[in-house]
Amino acid sequence: MGVTVVTPAYNAVQFLPQLLANLAGLKGVDLEHIVVDGGSNDGTLDLLSRWADRYNLRWISEKDKGQYDAINKGFALATRPLVGYQNVDDFYFPAGLVELARYLEEHPDVTGAYGQYAIVDGAGRFLAYPHNVGDFSPKKLCRGNYIFPGAFIVRRAQLQAIVFDARLNFYGDWDWLLQMALSGRKLAYVPTLVAAFRRHQASKTSTWSAERLQDEWRYICTKHSLDLRAVKFDAFATRLTQRLVTEAKKRTGLHDRDRQAYQHQRNNCAVDFESPGV
């Protein structure tokens, strides 16, 4: 089954070359890549032009209302039966999309599928695997998002009534997944390494204040009638548990094993992490 990957972009020349190389090098999947640019002026469009004939890439460039508005535009342009999105600073592992697409082909009752992901730094160096990714639970999702959207794909036909809320700037993916789960759509976990989430100084994860994040929590909890106190507690507990699990793995040598397994997977990616200006 074919997959459309949408990438929202704005002044993205630092990491976009790596993502383009990453997607151009994926094998075993009928891939369409749509970049929705918000009117960049840093050379992003020149970069996209240079990659135009290397794989199935197309793009538009116009002002938008933010990341989630851009993704909605990209999904509206998609032609493949499965869709997902990947931010410019994250990337896929070679077999990730193939395994998710195969699972959905074999399970027609499932709307969307997600897998494991790695947390890495700006240079693509391994930091950790999240401890809380696993089988899908609507109840668990109502207490916080544990599904990395870059490791998730969904049937495009199921999205006619489900769109990203453009009023959100950070937690729009959680709201989007809640719309699916609370409307009875079935999501499933596939135990395979799909993608990497990059944590770096310029990312929204690092730059947004706690107050702004909690404003979005409050908005989503009101929208979906969720318990804000439970969401706050679970966010704290998840961060603490992740820190404790990572430290325990470092003491026992399991972290080195995870890092080596990640490095093996990363070496198979068509990405030169040391040369961002590909």
GUFI-324378 format. One record per residue (C-alpha): x, y, z; residue number from 1. Coordinates in steps of 0.25 Angstrom, whole numbers. Layout:
((X; Y; Z); NUM);
...
# end
This chain:
((0; 0; 0); 1);
((5; 14; -4); 2);
((8; 24; 7); 3);
((8; 39; 6); 4);
((18; 46; 16); 5);
((15; 61; 19); 6);
((25; 70; 24); 7);
((22; 84; 29); 8);
((34; 93; 27); 9);
((38; 108; 29); 10);
((53; 112; 28); 11);
((57; 98; 29); 12);
((71; 97; 22); 13);
((78; 92; 35); 14);
((71; 78; 35); 15);
((62; 77; 23); 16);
((74; 72; 14); 17);
((75; 60; 23); 18);
((60; 57; 23); 19);
((60; 58; 8); 20);
((72; 48; 7); 21);
((65; 39; 17); 22);
((52; 38; 9); 23);
((59; 37; -4); 24);
((66; 25; 1); 25);
((54; 17; 6); 26);
((52; 4; -1); 27);
((40; -5; -1); 28);
((29; 5; 0); 29);
((21; 13; -11); 30);
((25; 27; -5); 31);
((19; 41; -8); 32);
((26; 52; -1); 33);
((19; 66; 0); 34);
((26; 77; 7); 35);
((17; 89; 11); 36);
((25; 101; 12); 37);
((21; 113; 20); 38);
((28; 124; 11); 39);
((43; 121; 14); 40);
((53; 131; 10); 41);
((66; 123; 15); 42);
((68; 115; 2); 43);
((58; 104; 6); 44);
((51; 105; -8); 45);
((64; 104; -16); 46);
((68; 92; -8); 47);
((54; 86; -11); 48);
((56; 89; -26); 49);
((70; 82; -26); 50);
((63; 69; -20); 51);
((51; 69; -30); 52);
((56; 59; -39); 53);
((62; 49; -29); 54);
((49; 43; -24); 55);
((34; 45; -23); 56);
((35; 59; -16); 57);
((25; 71; -18); 58);
((23; 83; -10); 59);
((15; 96; -9); 60);
((20; 109; -3); 61);
((10; 119; 3); 62);
((7; 126; 16); 63);
((-1; 117; 26); 64);
((-6; 117; 40); 65);
((5; 109; 46); 66);
((10; 94; 46); 67);
((-4; 87; 47); 68);
((-11; 96; 37); 69);
((1; 92; 28); 70);
((-1; 77; 30); 71);
((-16; 78; 28); 72);
((-12; 85; 14); 73);
((-3; 73; 11); 74);
((-13; 62; 15); 75);
((-23; 69; 5); 76);
((-13; 68; -6); 77);
((-9; 53; -3); 78);
((-12; 42; -13); 79);
((-7; 30; -6); 80);
((-17; 21; 3); 81);
((-8; 23; 15); 82);
((-3; 36; 21); 83);
((6; 41; 32); 84);
((15; 53; 35); 85);
((29; 55; 38); 86);
((35; 68; 43); 87);
((48; 73; 36); 88);
((57; 70; 48); 89);
((53; 55; 50); 90);
((55; 43; 41); 91);
((51; 29; 38); 92);
((58; 16; 39); 93);
((59; 7; 27); 94);
((48; -3; 30); 95);
((38; 5; 38); 96);
((28; 10; 28); 97);
((29; -3; 21); 98);
((25; -11; 34); 99);
((14; -1; 37); 100);
((8; -1; 23); 101);
((8; -17; 23); 102);
((1; -17; 36); 103);
((-10; -9; 32); 104);
((-11; -16; 19); 105);
((-13; -29; 27); 106);
((-22; -23; 37); 107);
((-33; -16; 29); 108);
((-41; -13; 42); 109);
((-30; -4; 48); 110);
((-30; 11; 44); 111);
((-16; 14; 48); 112);
((-3; 8; 53); 113);
((9; 13; 61); 114);
((23; 7; 65); 115);
((35; 10; 74); 116);
((44; 22; 72); 117);
((57; 26; 77); 118);
((60; 40; 84); 119);
((73; 46; 79); 120);
((80; 59; 79); 121);
((83; 69; 69); 122);
((94; 61; 62); 123);
((86; 48; 62); 124);
((93; 42; 74); 125);
((85; 32; 83); 126);
((79; 37; 96); 127);
((68; 27; 99); 128);
((56; 19; 95); 129);
((43; 24; 102); 130);
((39; 14; 112); 131);
((24; 16; 111); 132);
((21; 12; 96); 133);
((13; -1; 95); 134);
((-1; -6; 92); 135);
((-12; 4; 89); 136);
((-21; 8; 100); 137);
((-31; 19; 99); 138);
((-31; 21; 114); 139);
((-16; 23; 114); 140);
((-17; 33; 102); 141);
((-27; 41; 110); 142);
((-16; 43; 121); 143);
((-6; 48; 111); 144);
((0; 45; 97); 145);
((10; 33; 96); 146);
((9; 32; 81); 147);
((20; 39; 73); 148);
((13; 44; 61); 149);
((26; 42; 53); 150);
((24; 27; 55); 151);
((9; 27; 52); 152);
((2; 25; 39); 153);
((-13; 25; 36); 154);
((-23; 21; 25); 155);
((-26; 34; 18); 156);
((-41; 30; 16); 157);
((-43; 31; 31); 158);
((-39; 45; 32); 159);
((-50; 52; 25); 160);
((-56; 57; 38); 161);
((-43; 57; 46); 162);
((-33; 69; 44); 163);
((-23; 76; 52); 164);
((-27; 87; 60); 165);
((-20; 99; 55); 166);
((-22; 107; 68); 167);
((-12; 98; 74); 168);
((3; 99; 73); 169);
((10; 88; 80); 170);
((0; 77; 85); 171);
((-8; 76; 72); 172);
((-4; 62; 69); 173);
((-10; 58; 83); 174);
((-23; 65; 80); 175);
((-23; 58; 66); 176);
((-21; 44; 72); 177);
((-31; 47; 82); 178);
((-41; 50; 71); 179);
((-39; 36; 65); 180);
((-39; 28; 78); 181);
((-51; 35; 84); 182);
((-59; 33; 71); 183);
((-57; 18; 72); 184);
((-46; 17; 62); 185);
((-36; 5; 64); 186);
((-21; 8; 66); 187);
((-10; -2; 67); 188);
((4; -4; 72); 189);
((14; -11; 63); 190);
((27; -15; 70); 191);
((37; -9; 61); 192);
((46; 3; 61); 193);
((40; 13; 51); 194);
((46; 27; 54); 195);
((55; 36; 62); 196);
((51; 48; 69); 197);
((61; 59; 70); 198);
((63; 67; 83); 199);
((71; 80; 80); 200);
((72; 94; 85); 201);
((63; 100; 74); 202);
((52; 90; 75); 203);
((39; 94; 80); 204);
((40; 83; 91); 205);
((52; 91; 96); 206);
((47; 106; 94); 207);
((33; 106; 98); 208);
((30; 110; 113); 209);
((22; 101; 123); 210);
((11; 112; 123); 211);
((9; 111; 108); 212);
((9; 96; 108); 213);
((-1; 96; 120); 214);
((-10; 105; 112); 215);
((-11; 95; 101); 216);
((-14; 84; 111); 217);
((-25; 92; 117); 218);
((-31; 94; 104); 219);
((-30; 80; 99); 220);
((-36; 75; 113); 221);
((-48; 84; 112); 222);
((-50; 80; 97); 223);
((-50; 65; 100); 224);
((-55; 65; 115); 225);
((-42; 60; 120); 226);
((-37; 61; 135); 227);
((-26; 72; 134); 228);
((-20; 68; 148); 229);
((-18; 54; 143); 230);
((-12; 59; 130); 231);
((-2; 68; 138); 232);
((1; 56; 148); 233);
((4; 46; 137); 234);
((13; 56; 129); 235);
((21; 58; 142); 236);
((21; 43; 145); 237);
((25; 40; 130); 238);
((37; 49; 131); 239);
((42; 44; 144); 240);
((40; 29; 140); 241);
((47; 32; 127); 242);
((59; 38; 135); 243);
((60; 26; 145); 244);
((59; 16; 134); 245);
((70; 22; 126); 246);
((79; 24; 138); 247);
((76; 9; 142); 248);
((80; 4; 128); 249);
((93; 12; 128); 250);
((97; 6; 141); 251);
((94; -8; 136); 252);
((100; -7; 122); 253);
((86; -8; 115); 254);
((87; 6; 110); 255);
((100; 3; 103); 256);
((92; -9; 97); 257);
((81; 0; 92); 258);
((91; 10; 87); 259);
((98; 0; 79); 260);
((85; -6; 73); 261);
((81; 8; 69); 262);
((94; 11; 63); 263);
((93; -1; 54); 264);
((79; 4; 50); 265);
((84; 18; 47); 266);
((96; 13; 39); 267);
((85; 7; 29); 268);
((79; 20; 27); 269);
((82; 28; 15); 270);
((86; 40; 23); 271);
((99; 47; 25); 272);
((97; 53; 39); 273);
((111; 59; 39); 274);
((108; 67; 26); 275);
((94; 75; 28); 276);
((95; 83; 16); 277);
((94; 71; 6); 278);
# end
